[in-house]
Amino acid sequence: MALSLARLALGQVSPNPAVGAVIVRGNKVVGQGYTQPPGLAHAEVAALQETGERAKGAVMYVTLEPCCHYGRTPPCTQAIIAAGIKEVHVAMIDPNPLVNGKGVKELEQRGVKVSLGEREDDAREINGAYIKFITTGKPFVIAKFAMSLDGKIATRNGDSKWISSEDSRRYVHHLRYTTDAVMVGVNTVLTDDPRLTARCSFRDGIAKKQPLRVIVDAVGRTPITARIFNEPGKVLLAVGDKVLKSQQAVYTGVNTEVSGFPVKRGLIALEDLLWALGQKQITSVLVEGGATLLGSFFDRKLVDKVIVFIAPIIVGGEKARTAVGGKGVDKVVDSLKLERIKIERFGNDTMITGYIGDK
């Protein structure tokens, strides 16, 4: 139950981790909560607020080690101790150097029994982005694409609507909703004119919180008439550092931040871009294409997770577009390997997800 609650916070609480907490007394759930947006209650405090006086002598289950330092809110350890919780089951240690075992130690020193490591793998998967961000300062990178059985993302004429099923496309909106930023290359903007918003079945179809939309455009070719500039949320246009200031100024009229980055062999230095996003406390990035941008990410070994939708269709054509461009590898043995693979169905499509192994 705590893990399910934690998933409700994904994409909504960055740069904080997504945490769920459940309080049990006499084999009955008496309180539950999950992380609220920064500055509001953490999962443990939200659960304690619901529990009230019934917390004394109760047991808490929490997906991440309770914090023990003052940030935007007071330490959760102190709230747990003050409420009289007698036992805490912690799925995983918080890798944040400010915590990293100190929360468990404080609880134990104050007489609270702590059990550590239950469902740790599930907890680590939920907070994969937080773990990478808090330990490296860089966001977690997810490469997402949809392709036919023969590996095509569009016909030779560029038509791609729709390779994937409606069910798959609906799930992509969920991915955007749970991610801090969505990234595409300028060719995708020119070809598809995407909105890149997280849409849902309520609030007129537009989620209240939108991911940052990032366009990678080395020479500044993105037209200001693109639909991406007319949607709720913020846009970051990453251009080459040689793009003239006067050219960049054009985008101020469409409420867009323009940042310059070094260009190597005609491509934006993605490492620098990821560092810049980390400085903005972006913990996760969903890279949606196209082939040139995805190829650059894979060539530079910057991808952490892959999500691929495979449609049961054959497109064919030597000149039809493939999902991943770039240089690639010379030998199959050097291919990037996926680990912790999962396979799911969305309509007639098959979704394969996996994590990149040693990079």
ABEGO torsion letter per residue (X at the ends): XAAAAAAAABGAAOABBBBBBBBBBGGBBABBBBBBBBGBBBAAAAAAAAAEAAABGBBBBBABBBBABBBABBBAAAAAAAAGBABBBBABBBABAABGGAAAAAAAAAGBBBBBGBGAAAAAAAAAAAAAAAAAGBBBBBBBBBBBAAGBABBAAGBAOBABBAAAAAAAAAAAAABABBBBBAAAAAAAGBAGBBBBABGGGBBABBBBBBBBBAAGABBAABAAAABBEBBBBBBBAABBAAAAAAAAAAGBBBBBBBBBGGBBBAAAAAAAAAAAGBABBBBAOBAAAAAAAAAAGABABBBBBBBBBBAEEAABBBABBEAEBABAAABBBBBGBBBBBBEABBBBBBBBBBX
